[in-house]
C-alpha cells in the first residue's frame, strides 16, 4: 500500500500532521483519552490515501464515531481499524458497530476486540 502514498506532501499537510503528533504525545502524558482519539484520527497524509483501499472503511469510521468513539483510524496499511474510548461497555458497542459497518459497506467479515 506504499504505492498509494504521495511522493511529496504540501507544507500545510506536513505542519498539520506534525502538530497532531505533538497533540498525540501531550494527550498521552496528560491522560486525555478524548484528545488522544482526536489526534489519532486527524491524519491528512496517509489515511486519506489508504482508506479508499480498505473496503467499507469510510463507513466503519463513521459508525465508530456515531457510536461514541473519540477517534478512529486504520493501523498502518491495515487490516486493523482502531477506535478510542474511555469506557469498556462503550468500546464493545463501538466494536459491534464497526463489525456491522465492515459487513454492510465493505462486504468484509471482521472481529472486534476491546483492549485497555
PEHUMO-V680025 format. One record per run of one state. SS is the DSSP state (h for helix, s for strand, l for the rest). FROM is the first residue (numbers start at 0). LEN is the number of residues. If there is no record, write none. Layout:
SS/FROM/LEN + SS/FROM/LEN
This chain:
l/0/1 + h/1/3 + l/4/6 + h/10/20 + l/30/2 + h/32/8 + l/40/6 + h/46/7 + l/53/3 + h/56/10 + l/66/4 + s/70/4 + l/74/6 + s/80/4 + l/84/3 + h/87/19 + l/106/10
